[in-house]
Amino acid sequence: MQRANRQQAEAERERGKNIHAKEIEASQKLADAAKVRNQPSDSAPLPANSYGIGVERNNDCVSPAHRYHIISWTRNLAAKVRWLLEEKRGRGRAGA
């Protein structure tokens, strides 16, 4: 019985050592990645903002937006389009 307990305790110690070694290895990899990320590169510097990216590469910049903002923007746009169409047809000139 005691021998079985000793063997189990030894197995748990070995498992703990393996886990600790893996944790140290993972933390070392993270530290190395942080060093590489923080090193200045020889390549061209990145633009400071998204406007710079769009201007330099002549493309659109897309940023995430909450659904509420998209719905609100769409409704406002639809209302403005309706107003412009009414103005064009002459309905909105009653107050002028």
C-alpha positions in Angstrom: 0.0 0.0 0.0 2.8 2.4 0.9 4.7 1.5 -2.1 1.7 2.2 -4.3 1.3 5.6 -2.6 5.0 6.4 -3.2 4.8 5.4 -6.8 1.7 7.6 -7.2 3.4 10.5 -5.5 6.5 10.1 -7.7 4.3 10.0 -10.8 2.6 13.2 -9.7 5.9 14.9 -9.1 7.1 13.9 -12.6 3.9 15.2 -14.1 4.3 18.5 -12.2 7.9 18.8 -13.5 6.7 18.2 -17.0 4.0 20.8 -16.7 6.4 23.3 -15.2 8.9 22.7 -18.0 6.2 23.3 -20.6 5.2 26.5 -18.8 8.7 27.8 -18.8 9.1 26.9 -22.5 5.9 28.7 -23.4 6.8 31.8 -21.4 10.2 31.8 -23.1 8.5 31.7 -26.5 6.3 34.6 -25.6 9.3 36.6 -24.4 11.1 35.9 -27.6 8.1 36.9 -29.7 7.8 40.1 -27.7 11.4 40.9 -28.4 11.0 40.3 -32.1 7.8 42.4 -32.2 9.5 45.3 -30.5 12.5 45.3 -32.7 12.7 48.1 -35.3 12.4 46.7 -38.8 14.3 47.7 -41.9 11.1 47.7 -43.9 9.0 50.9 -44.6 7.4 52.3 -41.5 3.7 51.8 -41.1 1.4 54.8 -41.4 0.2 56.3 -38.1 -3.5 56.0 -38.8 -6.1 54.3 -41.0 -6.4 57.5 -43.1 -2.7 57.1 -44.0 -3.2 53.5 -45.1 -6.1 54.4 -47.4 -4.2 57.3 -49.0 -0.9 55.4 -49.5 -2.4 52.2 -50.8 -5.5 53.8 -52.5 -8.0 51.4 -51.0 -10.9 51.5 -48.6 -10.4 51.2 -44.8 -13.1 49.2 -43.0 -13.5 49.3 -39.3 -15.9 47.4 -37.2 -19.1 49.1 -36.2 -21.9 48.1 -33.8 -25.1 47.0 -35.4 -27.0 49.8 -33.7 -24.8 52.4 -35.4 -25.2 50.8 -38.8 -29.0 50.6 -38.5 -29.1 54.2 -37.3 -26.9 55.4 -40.2 -29.0 53.5 -42.7 -32.3 55.0 -41.4 -30.8 58.5 -41.4 -29.6 58.0 -45.0 -33.0 56.7 -46.1 -34.7 59.7 -44.5 -32.3 62.1 -46.3 -32.8 60.4 -49.6 -36.6 60.6 -49.2 -36.3 64.4 -48.3 -34.1 65.0 -51.3 -36.6 63.2 -53.6 -39.4 65.3 -52.2 -37.5 68.4 -52.7 -36.8 67.4 -56.3 -40.5 66.8 -57.0 -41.4 70.2 -55.4 -43.3 68.9 -52.4 -40.9 70.4 -49.9 -41.2 74.0 -51.2 -44.4 74.8 -49.4 -42.6 76.5 -46.6 -40.3 78.5 -48.9 
